[in-house]
Amino acid sequence: MSIEAIRAATADVRDQLVAAHHNVSNARERLAEALRTLTDLSGNHSESLVPRPLLLVDDQLAGCLELIAGSLDGIDRFLAGL
């Protein structure tokens, strides 16, 4: 495999990571909308309508974004070194 082929394959991985970051970010934004709606509706109830698992999902999505960003940094450093 040539350096050009490695660069192309790595650039493709980078593109996929950028798309993944975008998708996870959008998912997190949509989840935030749902959480805001449930929080607002909770005002009319004696107990919160926000299920704890949804709060955990937000934390997990934040972690995914950090991992993807770290992976992108690593890919960029690798590509810069080629």
Order of alpha helices (4+ residues) and beta strands (2+ residues): alpha-alpha
